[in-house]
Amino acid sequence: MMPPAEELVALMTAAARAAGRAIMAVYAEPDIGVEAKADDSPVTRADLAAHDSITSTLSAACPQLPLLSEEGDLPPFDVRRQWQRYWLVDPLDGTKEFIRRSGEFTVNIALVEGGEAVLGVIYAPATNTLYAGQRMGQDRTTWRAWKINADGDQADIHSNPLAANASNMVVKLVASRDHGLDKTPALIGRLAAIWPQVEVKPMGSSLKMCLLAEGLADLYWRHGPTGEWDTAAAQAIVEAAGGGLFGMDGAPFRYNQRAGLTNPAFYAVGSVEPDWQALLADL
């Protein structure tokens, strides 16, 4: 029998904070052990230490739940497709930012159920800030997202409603520091045709989508490669806060639906009201 959502989120929070401590221990060292993975993306000793920490915490508490991590082994799809419920983890999201020592990196832990990310925790260890969301069930009035700051203060968060016909509104775009830069000017042009002012904030890791959830940004569009572990926790939090994350076909992301784990292009938004799909078409 599965523990209630509150206990699961508490477990995810503990796992994320423990992984954060492992990450920051490596962060403080002069040599963080950078290596290249098979796809030429970087991995550090912090990625691996966080993976080990999270796996130990979650597996000890819920041995019945499979765990899929960016830094772990990938079971065959014939095995994974049988999973009704599992953990989906990015132990260190924003490895490039970690290497740059920008502070913009996170621990991402999601619980996926029936292909949907229903619980999400994102922890930013450099600032000791944690975001969480639960959107279990179909009754959206029970969904909830919250933030715990470095002082331990907890507050519910909500995304920003954005009307497409409001001439006095500013639209806030968050963008990757490394991906999609060639498309950003065209996107700004389309946004400026609707809203009089467009603000752009470059940022690393899933913190971009955390800004959507707390109403500090409106749009994040990503057409470069990401993995399912990059988006699941953030999707749960953004949806619980009132926003959404969609493929370019306008459908919300679902997880573990195919053999590969590379996401297609997507957009995440604080408000689902504007016709984002039409606005972003053919960019």
C-alpha positions as CSV (number, residue, x, y, z in Angstrom):
1,M,0.0,0.0,0.0
2,M,1.3,3.4,-1.0
3,P,1.8,6.1,1.8
4,P,-0.4,9.2,1.5
5,A,0.8,12.1,-0.7
6,E,1.9,14.1,2.3
7,E,4.3,11.4,3.5
8,L,5.6,10.9,-0.1
9,V,6.4,14.6,-0.5
10,A,8.1,14.6,2.9
11,L,10.2,11.6,1.8
12,M,11.0,13.3,-1.5
13,T,11.9,16.5,0.3
14,A,14.3,14.6,2.7
15,A,15.9,12.8,-0.3
16,A,16.4,16.1,-2.2
17,R,17.9,17.9,0.8
18,A,20.3,15.0,1.5
19,A,21.3,14.9,-2.2
20,G,21.8,18.7,-2.0
21,R,24.2,18.3,0.9
22,A,26.2,15.7,-1.2
23,I,26.3,18.1,-4.1
24,M,27.5,21.1,-2.1
25,A,30.2,19.0,-0.5
26,V,31.6,18.5,-4.0
27,Y,30.9,22.1,-4.9
28,A,33.2,23.2,-2.2
29,E,36.1,21.2,-3.6
30,P,38.6,22.6,-6.2
31,D,38.3,19.5,-8.3
32,I,34.7,18.5,-9.0
33,G,35.6,15.6,-11.3
34,V,34.2,16.5,-14.6
35,E,33.9,13.8,-17.2
36,A,32.1,13.3,-20.5
37,K,29.2,10.8,-20.9
38,A,28.5,8.8,-24.0
39,D,26.4,11.7,-25.4
40,D,29.2,14.2,-24.7
41,S,27.2,15.8,-21.9
42,P,29.2,16.5,-18.7
43,V,28.9,14.6,-15.5
44,T,30.6,15.3,-12.2
45,R,31.2,13.5,-8.9
46,A,28.3,15.6,-7.6
47,D,25.9,14.1,-10.1
48,L,26.9,10.6,-9.0
49,A,26.9,11.3,-5.3
50,A,23.5,12.8,-5.5
51,H,22.2,9.8,-7.5
52,D,23.6,7.4,-4.9
53,S,22.0,9.4,-2.1
54,I,18.6,9.7,-3.6
55,T,18.5,6.0,-4.6
56,S,19.4,5.0,-1.1
57,T,16.8,7.2,0.5
58,L,13.9,6.4,-1.8
59,S,14.6,2.7,-2.2
60,A,14.9,2.2,1.6
61,A,11.5,3.8,2.2
62,C,9.6,2.5,-0.8
63,P,11.3,-0.6,-2.1
64,Q,8.3,-1.5,-4.1
65,L,8.7,1.5,-6.4
66,P,11.1,1.4,-9.4
67,L,13.5,4.4,-9.7
68,L,14.6,5.8,-13.0
69,S,17.5,8.3,-12.8
70,E,19.6,10.1,-15.4
71,E,22.7,8.7,-13.8
72,G,21.4,5.1,-13.4
73,D,20.9,2.1,-15.7
74,L,18.0,2.3,-18.2
75,P,15.8,-0.8,-18.0
76,P,14.4,-2.1,-21.3
77,F,11.1,-0.6,-22.3
78,D,9.4,-4.0,-22.1
79,V,10.2,-3.8,-18.4
80,R,9.4,-0.1,-17.9
81,R,6.1,-0.2,-19.7
82,Q,4.8,-2.4,-16.9
83,W,5.4,0.3,-14.3
84,Q,2.2,1.9,-13.1
85,R,4.1,4.1,-10.6
86,Y,7.8,5.0,-10.3
87,W,10.3,7.6,-9.2
88,L,11.8,9.8,-12.0
89,V,14.9,11.6,-10.9
90,D,17.5,14.1,-12.2
91,P,20.1,14.0,-9.3
92,L,21.8,17.2,-10.6
93,D,19.9,19.3,-13.1
94,G,22.1,22.0,-14.6
95,T,25.4,20.3,-14.5
96,K,26.9,22.9,-16.8
97,E,25.8,25.6,-14.3
98,F,27.3,23.5,-11.5
99,I,30.6,23.5,-13.4
100,R,30.4,27.2,-13.9
101,R,29.6,27.6,-10.2
102,S,26.6,29.9,-11.0
103,G,24.5,28.4,-8.3
104,E,21.7,27.7,-10.8
105,F,21.4,23.9,-10.4
106,T,18.8,21.7,-8.8
107,V,17.8,18.3,-7.6
108,N,14.6,17.1,-9.3
109,I,12.5,14.2,-8.0
110,A,9.1,13.3,-9.4
111,L,6.6,10.5,-8.7
112,V,5.0,9.4,-12.0
113,E,1.7,7.5,-11.9
114,G,-0.1,6.3,-15.0
115,G,2.2,8.3,-17.2
116,E,1.5,11.6,-15.3
117,A,3.9,13.4,-13.0
118,V,1.7,13.7,-9.9
119,L,4.2,14.8,-7.3
120,G,7.3,16.9,-7.8
121,V,10.1,18.3,-5.6
122,I,12.8,20.6,-6.9
123,Y,15.6,21.7,-4.5
124,A,18.2,24.4,-5.2
125,P,21.0,23.5,-2.8
126,A,23.1,26.7,-3.4
127,T,20.3,28.9,-2.1
128,N,18.6,26.3,0.2
129,T,15.3,26.9,-1.6
130,L,12.7,24.1,-2.3
131,Y,9.7,23.9,-4.5
132,A,7.0,21.2,-4.3
133,G,3.7,20.4,-6.0
134,Q,1.1,17.7,-5.7
135,R,-1.6,17.3,-8.4
136,M,-3.0,13.9,-7.6
137,G,-6.5,13.1,-8.8
138,Q,-8.7,15.0,-11.3
139,D,-10.0,17.5,-8.8
140,R,-7.9,20.6,-9.5
141,T,-9.2,22.3,-6.4
142,T,-7.1,19.9,-4.3
143,W,-3.9,20.5,-6.2
144,R,-1.3,22.6,-4.4
145,A,2.2,24.0,-4.9
146,W,4.5,25.6,-2.4
147,K,7.9,27.1,-1.8
148,I,10.2,26.8,1.3
149,N,12.8,29.5,1.5
150,A,16.3,29.4,3.0
151,D,14.8,30.5,6.4
152,G,12.4,27.6,6.4
153,D,9.3,29.7,5.7
154,Q,6.7,27.9,3.6
155,A,4.1,29.6,1.4
156,D,1.8,28.4,-1.3
157,I,2.7,29.6,-4.8
158,H,0.5,30.3,-7.8
159,S,1.3,31.0,-11.4
160,N,0.5,34.4,-13.0
161,P,-2.7,34.7,-15.1
162,L,-1.8,36.3,-18.4
163,A,-4.5,37.7,-20.7
164,A,-3.7,37.8,-24.4
165,N,-5.8,41.0,-24.9
166,A,-4.4,43.0,-22.0
167,S,-2.5,45.9,-23.6
168,N,-0.9,46.9,-20.3
169,M,0.7,43.6,-19.3
170,V,4.4,42.6,-19.4
171,V,5.2,39.1,-20.6
172,K,8.2,37.5,-18.9
173,L,10.2,35.0,-20.9
174,V,12.7,32.6,-19.2
175,A,15.4,31.1,-21.5
176,S,18.2,28.7,-21.3
177,R,21.8,30.0,-21.2
178,D,22.9,27.3,-23.6
179,H,20.0,26.2,-25.9
180,G,17.7,27.9,-28.3
181,L,19.5,31.2,-28.4
182,D,19.1,31.4,-32.2
183,K,15.3,31.3,-31.9
184,T,15.0,33.8,-29.0
185,P,14.8,37.0,-31.2
186,A,12.0,35.6,-33.3
187,L,10.1,34.5,-30.2
188,I,10.5,38.0,-28.7
189,G,9.1,39.5,-31.9
190,R,6.0,37.4,-31.7
191,L,5.4,38.1,-28.1
192,A,5.9,41.9,-28.6
193,A,3.2,41.8,-31.3
194,I,0.7,40.9,-28.5
195,W,2.1,42.4,-25.3
196,P,3.8,45.8,-25.2
197,Q,6.8,44.8,-23.2
198,V,8.8,41.6,-23.2
199,E,11.3,40.8,-20.5
200,V,13.9,38.0,-20.9
201,K,15.6,36.3,-18.1
202,P,18.3,33.7,-18.9
203,M,18.6,31.0,-16.3
204,G,19.9,27.5,-15.8
205,S,18.2,24.2,-14.8
206,S,14.6,23.7,-13.7
207,L,14.6,27.0,-11.8
208,K,13.2,28.5,-15.0
209,M,10.0,26.5,-14.5
210,C,9.9,27.2,-10.8
211,L,9.7,30.9,-11.7
212,L,6.6,30.1,-13.8
213,A,5.1,28.3,-10.8
214,E,5.5,31.2,-8.4
215,G,4.2,33.8,-10.9
216,L,7.5,35.4,-11.7
217,A,7.6,34.4,-15.3
218,D,5.1,33.5,-18.0
219,L,6.7,31.4,-20.7
220,Y,9.6,28.9,-21.2
221,W,10.0,27.5,-24.7
222,R,12.5,24.7,-25.3
223,H,13.2,23.1,-28.7
224,G,16.6,21.6,-27.8
225,P,17.1,18.2,-26.3
226,T,16.0,17.4,-22.8
227,G,15.3,14.1,-20.9
228,E,12.1,13.1,-19.2
229,W,13.9,13.5,-15.8
230,D,14.5,17.2,-16.7
231,T,10.8,18.1,-16.9
232,A,8.7,15.7,-14.7
233,A,9.1,17.3,-11.3
234,A,8.8,20.8,-12.8
235,Q,5.6,19.8,-14.7
236,A,4.0,18.6,-11.5
237,I,4.8,21.8,-9.7
238,V,3.8,24.1,-12.6
239,E,0.5,22.3,-13.1
240,A,-0.2,22.3,-9.3
241,A,0.4,26.1,-9.3
242,G,-2.1,26.7,-12.2
243,G,0.1,26.5,-15.3
244,G,1.0,23.7,-17.7
245,L,3.7,22.0,-19.7
246,F,2.8,21.0,-23.3
247,G,4.3,19.4,-26.4
248,M,4.1,21.4,-29.6
249,D,0.9,19.5,-30.3
250,G,-0.7,21.1,-27.3
251,A,-0.9,17.9,-25.3
252,P,0.5,17.8,-21.7
253,F,3.6,15.7,-21.4
254,R,3.2,12.1,-20.4
255,Y,6.1,9.9,-19.2
256,N,7.4,6.4,-20.0
257,Q,5.3,6.1,-23.2
258,R,8.1,5.0,-25.5
259,A,11.5,3.3,-25.5
260,G,13.5,6.6,-25.7
261,L,13.5,9.1,-22.9
262,T,14.4,12.2,-25.0
263,N,11.6,14.9,-24.8
264,P,10.3,16.5,-28.0
265,A,10.1,20.3,-28.1
266,F,7.8,21.8,-25.4
267,Y,6.6,25.0,-23.8
268,A,5.8,25.6,-20.1
269,V,3.5,28.4,-19.2
270,G,2.1,30.1,-16.1
271,S,-1.2,30.7,-17.7
272,V,-2.9,28.3,-20.1
273,E,-5.3,31.0,-21.5
274,P,-3.3,32.5,-24.4
275,D,-3.1,30.3,-27.5
276,W,0.5,29.4,-27.0
277,Q,0.5,26.6,-29.5
278,A,-0.5,29.0,-32.4
279,L,1.9,31.6,-31.2
280,L,4.9,29.2,-31.2
281,A,4.0,27.4,-34.4
282,D,6.7,27.2,-37.1
283,L,9.3,29.1,-35.0
